[in-house]
Amino acid sequence: MKRLYLSSASILISVGLSAEIISLNFTGGRSTTPYALGSSDLAGLVGTEAGHSLGSTLVGNWNNLDGNSGSSGGSLLGSNGNVAVGVTVTWNADNTYDLPNTTGGSNTSANTTMMKGYLDNDSENTTTVTVSGLEALSGSYSVIVYVDGDNEEFWQRGNYTIGTTTVQNEDSENVDFNSGSGNNANGLFQIPVADGTGGSNWPVSPNNSEGNMIIFSGLTSSSFTLNADPVSSSTTFARAPVNGMQIVGVVIPEPASGSLVAIFLGLALFMWTAKSRFGKRGH
């Protein structure tokens, strides 16, 4: 009887919890038209694309965040469609902008919409995105940051920082996501790889720190802030765009978890009472 009780307790701890993904789409462009995703639009990485180890993050239920600054809490969804209770996001940037074209190549996923609009640094100020209210299911979680700006024939370098980890990315000249021309004509994702020679034919590896996706892994805090800092450019102002983000491996309770918890509590109480009664009869 004691073993059964302990088993029920362990089930109680885990019931109704699953590792989910919270996905953020910054919709703003150079006009008032937002580049929003529908709940059934699937965006994110496919399998081990670009050599990452997170598996597929191609999911629906992206959260559309409008404007260059704002705060959204209480209504954010996880990839399972459930409200991410207690999770909030606050973002602030100089402006928003968009890629001129993301539908010219062979990528037909909703990534073409997700990558279209982005947070922009007009005056080389730091763009910030703060997410709080997180809990890791298995000890840690990862954050994917998608980056690609409309830099035309110029290159831009930016530093992307969470906590004590900083990754520098070069947003290469004439490389727009899925534009149908240039070095990333067909909508590939790649992390920036250090070294390589300047002017590398993107995407290759090593790629002179050129890329459009940054991954921060091993995060354990219940909150984090992404800082996107412009560093240098071949034109007047540097930029550090932020098109979208995914938080992978966080706890989002299932809607029925409350009912299941009540059932297991009742079962545990019943067994404890029964055990006490049988124990008394034995004396």
Secondary structure, DSSP 8 states (H G I E B T S, - for coil): -HHHHHHHHHHHHHTT--EEEEEEEE---SSS------TT--BS--TTGGG-SS----BS--EEE-SSEEEEES--B-TTSSB-TT-EEEEE-SEEEE-S-SSSSS--STHHHHTTEEEE-SSS--EEEEEES--BSSS-EEEEEE-----TT--EEEEEEETTEEEEEEE-TT--TT-SSSTTTT-------S-S-TT--SS-SS-TTB-SEEEEEEE-SSEEEEEEEEEEESSSS----B-EEEEEEEE---TTHHHHHHHHHHHHHHHHHHHHHHHHHT-
